[in-house]
């Protein structure tokens, strides 16, 4: 059993697939606005892999704006409906976060860049703010948790994505999830935006 903080409010093992719980009303009658059956870890998607010619960023160092290494890319969270990467799962450096309950966080893919010269992922945010992002544990992600992650990257006066149920379909229509911003300098010219992942050969 993993003892990291649960982002769903329920007990979950790290091996649970994202989106495994169904949306339901809690005891107060409010709708639990959980993303259902949509996000999955690439490491658990047996039928898919990173396409040839695309940068495989799993294992790359993650560095803050001041150049400090804060962790490594442990996995990618993929929207199974569109096959687009939505988040990088980052394992933070142990000497920076000695509390194991807080050693993982999510980075929206559009909030990261690839280093032009080294196999590093760059985040244009100071390490102190990155280390203050909501801790992450594998399990079904609530929209409230996803919103808290996005809010951590908000600039003063920047757009805040609505959490109303009517706006759910547009949640990822935001620069924080624009994967072109990550890959723009490290992918082959003419590659389609949805070509990062491919189905494994039989």
PAVEXLUM-5326 format. One line per field, with one value per residue (C-alpha): residue number from 1; residue in three letters; chain; x, y negated, z. Coordinates in steps of 0.001 Angstrom, whole numbers, plus 500000, padded with zeros to 6 digits. Example, Ala and Ser with C-alpha at 12.3 -4.5 7.8 and 13.67 -1.06 7.14 Angstrom:
2
i	c(1:2)
aa	c(ala:ser)
ch	c(A:A)
xx	c(512300:513670)
yy	c(504500:501060)
zz	c(507800:507140)
***
This chain:
202
i	c(1:2:3:4:5:6:7:8:9:10:11:12:13:14:15:16:17:18:19:20:21:22:23:24:25:26:27:28:29:30:31:32:33:34:35:36:37:38:39:40:41:42:43:44:45:46:47:48:49:50:51:52:53:54:55:56:57:58:59:60:61:62:63:64:65:66:67:68:69:70:71:72:73:74:75:76:77:78:79:80:81:82:83:84:85:86:87:88:89:90:91:92:93:94:95:96:97:98:99:100:101:102:103:104:105:106:107:108:109:110:111:112:113:114:115:116:117:118:119:120:121:122:123:124:125:126:127:128:129:130:131:132:133:134:135:136:137:138:139:140:141:142:143:144:145:146:147:148:149:150:151:152:153:154:155:156:157:158:159:160:161:162:163:164:165:166:167:168:169:170:171:172:173:174:175:176:177:178:179:180:181:182:183:184:185:186:187:188:189:190:191:192:193:194:195:196:197:198:199:200:201:202)
aa	c(unk:unk:unk:unk:unk:unk:unk:unk:unk:unk:unk:unk:unk:unk:unk:unk:unk:unk:unk:unk:unk:unk:unk:unk:unk:unk:unk:unk:unk:unk:unk:unk:unk:unk:unk:unk:unk:unk:unk:unk:unk:unk:unk:unk:unk:unk:unk:unk:unk:unk:unk:unk:unk:unk:unk:unk:unk:unk:unk:unk:unk:unk:unk:unk:unk:unk:unk:unk:unk:unk:unk:unk:unk:unk:unk:unk:unk:unk:unk:unk:unk:unk:unk:unk:unk:unk:unk:unk:unk:unk:unk:unk:unk:unk:unk:unk:unk:unk:unk:unk:unk:unk:unk:unk:unk:unk:unk:unk:unk:unk:unk:unk:unk:unk:unk:unk:unk:unk:unk:unk:unk:unk:unk:unk:unk:unk:unk:unk:unk:unk:unk:unk:unk:unk:unk:unk:unk:unk:unk:unk:unk:unk:unk:unk:unk:unk:unk:unk:unk:unk:unk:unk:unk:unk:unk:unk:unk:unk:unk:unk:unk:unk:unk:unk:unk:unk:unk:unk:unk:unk:unk:unk:unk:unk:unk:unk:unk:unk:unk:unk:unk:unk:unk:unk:unk:unk:unk:unk:unk:unk:unk:unk:unk:unk:unk:unk:unk:unk:unk:unk:unk:unk)
ch	c(A:A:A:A:A:A:A:A:A:A:A:A:A:A:A:A:A:A:A:A:A:A:A:A:A:A:A:A:A:A:A:A:A:A:A:A:A:A:A:A:A:A:A:A:A:A:A:A:A:A:A:A:A:A:A:A:A:A:A:A:A:A:A:A:A:A:A:A:A:A:A:A:A:A:A:A:A:A:A:A:A:A:A:A:A:A:A:A:A:A:A:A:A:A:A:A:A:A:A:A:A:A:A:A:A:A:A:A:A:A:A:A:A:A:A:A:A:A:A:A:A:A:A:A:A:A:A:A:A:A:A:A:A:A:A:A:A:A:A:A:A:A:A:A:A:A:A:A:A:A:A:A:A:A:A:A:A:A:A:A:A:A:A:A:A:A:A:A:A:A:A:A:A:A:A:A:A:A:A:A:A:A:A:A:A:A:A:A:A:A:A:A:A:A:A:A:A:A:A:A:A:A)
xx	c(500000:501282:501097:501283:498522:495486:494232:490760:489796:489619:492150:494000:496987:499600:498784:495175:494355:493314:489644:488702:486059:482644:481316:478861:477292:478931:477077:476361:474596:477320:478485:481932:483285:485774:487378:486132:487990:489974:493456:495890:499591:501576:503472:500164:498940:500203:499038:500822:504364:506265:506640:509991:511627:509858:511789:511223:511327:510665:513683:514829:515868:513318:514846:513325:513817:516912:518539:518110:517193:513991:513301:512834:509998:508585:505618:503213:499465:497622:494108:492938:490188:492543:495896:497454:499738:498169:500612:504161:504375:507507:509296:510883:514413:514515:516828:514330:511244:512239:508562:507720:504041:504867:507505:505339:503563:501981:503176:500709:502484:502169:503939:507185:509832:512580:516168:517640:521019:520487:517909:516290:512743:512610:509884:509706:508946:511163:511880:510084:506792:507252:507854:504641:502466:499737:501213:500068:499214:498005:494260:491231:491797:489054:488541:489084:492579:493399:492233:494503:497454:496610:496149:499703:500953:498636:500202:498703:495762:495954:492932:491497:489752:486192:485376:481672:480406:479292:482930:484399:484664:486920:489179:492160:491616:494219:497864:498821:497898:499283:501806:503361:504953:506887:508006:508404:512216:512868:510633:510943:509386:506044:505178:501495:500554:498841:501769:503740:502240:501598:499999:502551:503246:501581)
yy	c(500000:496548:493999:490863:488296:489349:486845:488405:488375:492173:494940:495967:498087:496681:499446:498234:496872:493246:492766:496011:494427:493247:489747:489702:487322:487081:487018:483297:483860:482139:483776:485357:484045:486836:487452:490934:493333:490630:490235:493150:493594:494390:497083:498917:498539:501843:501140:497805:496462:493312:493145:493438:490055:488487:487559:490109:487774:490409:490364:486893:484369:481673:478255:475085:471584:471071:474173:476310:479940:480666:484224:486644:487434:490688:491147:489414:489049:489551:488584:491950:490327:488107:489871:486567:486223:483990:484161:485118:487087:485879:487593:484813:484968:486604:483993:481290:483124:485507:486285:489236:488242:485180:486526:486651:483870:483257:480708:479728:480523:476997:475594:477399:477002:479272:478042:477342:478883:481423:484080:481930:480712:477025:475394:471584:471375:471005:474197:472936:472644:476005:477714:476129:477749:480112:483553:486378:490021:492357:492839:491220:487473:485117:481969:480000:481478:480812:477231:476806:477959:475490:472705:473351:472208:469210:465825:462730:461691:464942:466940:469350:472409:472765:475752:475650:478896:477052:476130:479608:480338:477266:477884:478944:476159:474049:473122:475233:478300:477165:479937:477943:475734:478715:480295:477256:477326:481062:482751:483329:480765:481830:484190:484186:483004:486315:488438:488577:491938:494915:498326:501064:503421:506779)
zz	c(500000:499115:501932:499790:500100:498086:495521:495452:499118:499144:499713:496548:495612:493263:490803:490398:486944:486720:486150:487875:490102:488947:489519:492385:494866:498265:501569:501182:497869:495820:492625:492867:489574:488886:485512:484612:482344:480568:482057:482243:482963:479838:481757:482220:478626:477268:473711:473276:473244:472337:468564:466801:466326:469302:472477:475259:478247:480925:483235:482173:484823:485674:486382:487799:486380:488510:486986:490105:489505:491411:490252:487351:484951:486296:483950:481578:482068:478800:477759:476438:474359:472343:472961:474019:477033:479700:482623:483513:486750:488546:491407:493459:494833:498241:499723:498717:499970:502763:503454:501176:501235:499148:496746:493614:491723:488333:485771:482998:479747:478363:481418:480566:477861:476575:476853:473419:474287:477068:477870:480543:481108:482034:484124:484087:487790:490830:492740:495847:493948:492256:495573:496875:494174:495419:496182:493924:494497:491789:491659:490048:489701:490786:488738:491954:492269:488605:489030:492053:489926:487149:489703:490902:487481:487135:486553:488182:486032:484050:482949:485494:484060:485336:487494:486625:485122:481964:481276:481803:478097:477700:480700:478570:476026:477774:477229:480255:478187:474824:474116:471259:473908:475275:472019:469758:469593:469887:467347:463624:461304:459927:462802:463647:467126:467885:466660:469931:470857:468623:468978:469593:466722:466988)
***
